[in-house]
Amino acid sequence: MLDRILRTVAEHAQIAAGDAVGVAVSGGADSVCLLHALADLRTALGIARLHVLHLNHGLRGADSDADADFVARLAESMNLDCVVERANLQDPGGTNLEQAAREARIDFFRRAMADSGLQRIATAHTRDDQAETVLYRLMRGSGTAGLSGIRPVTRDGRIRPLLDCGRTEVEEFLRSRGLIWREDRSNADRRFARNRIRHELLPLLERDYSPAIREILAATAMIARDEEAWWEERTEEVFALTGKKKLTSVLFRTDELSRHPAALVRRLLRRAFAEVKGDLRSIDLPHVERVRALIHQTEGHGRVQIPGLDIMRSFEWLRVAAPRVETRLQGDYCFPVDLTLRETARFPLASTGGCMLLETRALVHTSPEGAYNEIVDELDLAKLQPGPVELRNWHPGDEIELPGRPSVKIKQLFQQHRIPLWDRHTWPVLESGGTIVWSREFGVSAQVARTDSTRSVLRVREQGRTE
């Protein structure tokens, strides 16, 4: 078994010479085995320091406290540094208790790495754990990403040196050395799905279908993991080209997505979900397929809400964003504009993370170059109506008279220019004397358009727009 651990560590580059390694020890057979195995292999692996870590979840009363005492004494007997902490999981705030415990462990490991100068955290997942995980995810409808199971190395530095060893081998290793461990009675509680898989389903499959079912499931995880490694690289390449990361969202063009195979689109969507939400918890295949259906619908607009995400389709754009409870009034803004300003005035637009820049200036020539373009618009100051000038967001009913055409509602321009629904409410316009004289993208109204006789202008441009 020690030789197999050495191969696993080497194959997946789990430990580099000189690493300080934290070992997560619960007190159970697997973690006690892991600690002793790494202690035996310390010189061969070039481990600079082993550090025992134990998080007491406090869910089993006196038994949990006894586990913590056992681990502390074990570390002391091996002359190893040890950190024992207690988590407060009595009220996980409506979260699934198992998930809350997992998050507490990850947080504990993260802090331990920083506080104790550790490069790796070793956890005692075995081949049996891998088989149970694959079977559990298969029954939940996971794709190949889920079937990859438990990874040998995670991005945050957790490693699984026992992943190619079975639980039976672990116990034989311990008994051969006369080592003791603690039994967690909750592992036999059939109310938990994973325990039913461990004690009922896997033994049934092993007995009636395939004696090698655990090895087969572990091999499936290995194959799926290798497939996913290739897909992840390809997905990142395409995501960088097609996914437009904004302030609080990710945008795709539906026509671009439609040109890709379904397998790649699913991965691009999951990549966007993780970018916005931070994880993929509670996101299953049916959620992804609902969003794929939104991409292929013929209508211009649609909406799908899935756990932790709000996905909207508007014209050829698909937006992946976090759910927001926002009234129209919350998105409103209105800034008075001082036409006597001599320096550039900045007006922040919270909705985009950018700002509007306004300035007045005299013209020394009358060339129309640059008067109507994406970078800067110029309004004839002398033509502005008496009264206040305001930079505000678009309101339903707003109209603008553009050069060479009659007055038109800005909502109609939104339709003509295919402006997505989510951009409209915070769309900036300039109002002078109760009349809209400028609008983002649509430009300057005919009433205040600059001409050859214009001598001074109000210049308008937008900077740092990310939405």
Rosetta blueprint (number, residue, H / E / L):
1 M L
2 L H
3 D H
4 R H
5 I H
6 L H
7 R H
8 T H
9 V H
10 A H
11 E H
12 H L
13 A L
14 Q L
15 I L
16 A L
17 A L
18 G L
19 D L
20 A E
21 V E
22 G E
23 V E
24 A E
25 V L
26 S L
27 G L
28 G L
29 A H
30 D H
31 S H
32 V H
33 C H
34 L H
35 L H
36 H H
37 A H
38 L H
39 A H
40 D H
41 L L
42 R H
43 T H
44 A H
45 L H
46 G L
47 I L
48 A L
49 R E
50 L E
51 H E
52 V E
53 L E
54 H E
55 L E
56 N E
57 H L
58 G L
59 L L
60 R L
61 G L
62 A H
63 D H
64 S H
65 D H
66 A H
67 D H
68 A H
69 D H
70 F H
71 V H
72 A H
73 R H
74 L H
75 A H
76 E H
77 S H
78 M L
79 N L
80 L L
81 D E
82 C E
83 V E
84 V E
85 E E
86 R E
87 A L
88 N L
89 L L
90 Q L
91 D L
92 P L
93 G L
94 G L
95 T L
96 N L
97 L H
98 E H
99 Q H
100 A H
101 A H
102 R H
103 E H
104 A H
105 R H
106 I H
107 D H
108 F H
109 F H
110 R H
111 R H
112 A H
113 M H
114 A H
115 D H
116 S H
117 G L
118 L L
119 Q L
120 R E
121 I E
122 A E
123 T L
124 A L
125 H L
126 T L
127 R H
128 D H
129 D H
130 Q H
131 A H
132 E H
133 T H
134 V H
135 L H
136 Y H
137 R H
138 L H
139 M H
140 R L
141 G L
142 S L
143 G L
144 T H
145 A H
146 G H
147 L H
148 S L
149 G L
150 I L
151 R L
152 P L
153 V E
154 T L
155 R L
156 D L
157 G L
158 R E
159 I E
160 R L
161 P L
162 L L
163 L L
164 D L
165 C L
166 G L
167 R H
168 T H
169 E H
170 V H
171 E H
172 E H
173 F H
174 L H
175 R H
176 S H
177 R L
178 G L
179 L L
180 I L
181 W L
182 R L
183 E L
184 D L
185 R H
186 S H
187 N H
188 A H
189 D L
190 R L
191 R L
192 F L
193 A H
194 R H
195 N H
196 R H
197 I H
198 R H
199 H H
200 E H
201 L H
202 L H
203 P H
204 L H
205 L H
206 E H
207 R H
208 D H
209 Y L
210 S L
211 P L
212 A L
213 I H
214 R H
215 E H
216 I H
217 L H
218 A H
219 A H
220 T H
221 A H
222 M H
223 I H
224 A H
225 R H
226 D H
227 E H
228 E H
229 A H
230 W H
231 W H
232 E H
233 E H
234 R H
235 T H
236 E H
237 E H
238 V H
239 F H
240 A H
241 L H
242 T H
243 G L
244 K E
245 K E
246 K L
247 L L
248 T L
249 S E
250 V E
251 L E
252 F E
253 R E
254 T H
255 D H
256 E H
257 L H
258 S H
259 R L
260 H L
261 P L
262 A H
263 A H
264 L H
265 V H
266 R H
267 R H
268 L H
269 L H
270 R H
271 R H
272 A H
273 F H
274 A H
275 E H
276 V H
277 K H
278 G L
279 D L
280 L L
281 R L
282 S L
283 I L
284 D L
285 L H
286 P H
287 H H
288 V H
289 E H
290 R H
291 V H
292 R H
293 A H
294 L H
295 I H
296 H H
297 Q L
298 T L
299 E L
300 G L
301 H E
302 G E
303 R E
304 V E
305 Q E
306 I E
307 P L
308 G L
309 L E
310 D E
311 I E
312 M E
313 R E
314 S E
315 F L
316 E L
317 W E
318 L E
319 R E
320 V E
321 A E
322 A L
323 P L
324 R L
325 V L
326 E L
327 T L
328 R H
329 L H
330 Q H
331 G H
332 D L
333 Y L
334 C E
335 F E
336 P E
337 V E
338 D L
339 L L
340 T L
341 L L
342 R L
343 E L
344 T L
345 A E
346 R E
347 F E
348 P E
349 L E
350 A L
351 S L
352 T L
353 G L
354 G E
355 C E
356 M E
357 L E
358 L E
359 E E
360 T E
361 R E
362 A E
363 L L
364 V L
365 H L
366 T L
367 S L
368 P L
369 E L
370 G L
371 A L
372 Y E
373 N L
374 E L
375 I L
376 V L
377 D E
378 E E
379 L E
380 D E
381 L H
382 A H
383 K H
384 L L
385 Q L
386 P L
387 G L
388 P L
389 V E
390 E E
391 L E
392 R E
393 N E
394 W L
395 H L
396 P L
397 G L
398 D L
399 E E
400 I E
401 E L
402 L L
403 P L
404 G L
405 R L
406 P L
407 S L
408 V E
409 K E
410 I H
411 K H
412 Q H
413 L H
414 F H
415 Q H
416 Q H
417 H L
418 R L
419 I L
420 P L
421 L H
422 W H
423 D H
424 R H
425 H L
426 T L
427 W L
428 P E
429 V E
430 L E
431 E E
432 S E
433 G L
434 G L
435 T E
436 I E
437 V E
438 W E
439 S E
440 R L
441 E L
442 F L
443 G E
444 V E
445 S L
446 A H
447 Q H
448 V H
449 A E
450 R L
451 T L
452 D L
453 S L
454 T L
455 R L
456 S E
457 V E
458 L E
459 R E
460 V E
461 R E
462 E E
463 Q E
464 G L
465 R L
466 T L
467 E L
